[in-house]
Amino acid sequence: MNLRPVFTIVAALMLTSPALPLVIAAQGNPGAAPLKNPVAASAESTAAGKQIFARNCATCHGVNAEGGPGNDLIPAAPDLTDDQWDHGSTDGDIFNVIKNGVPPEFNMIPWKDKLMDTDVWNVVNYLKSIAKKK
């Protein structure tokens, strides 16, 4: 597969769009500065995150975020309270997965068009608050 056209397009976009390097860094570019959570993990934030989770995430991940059974179309959703995070466990990693989904199959769909960044950070704070302690 010839990737030269893809690299040419990306390079052109980087020259014309100063925001593109930030988007690439936010999507797990190795060596990029990690995303910092701008929302304090307060009682208000975790309560808001719990409500957002209940409305948008519990269908797949379960009411208590301990995973879901999946179905014929999608695999079982992972337990979000355990210590195993396949796509990174930092606040920035979790934010990125919620916001951008998990390619290439996108069994975890992107929520960037449905949730504001503050809402996603509140969900991150909620998930961190219910994590099982080792």
Secondary structure by P-SEA (a helix, b strand, c coil): ccaaaaaaaaaaaaaaccaaaaaaaaacccccccccccccccaaaaaaaaaaaaacccccccccccccccccccccccccccccccccccaaaaaaaaacccccccccccccccccaaaaaaaaaaaaaacccc
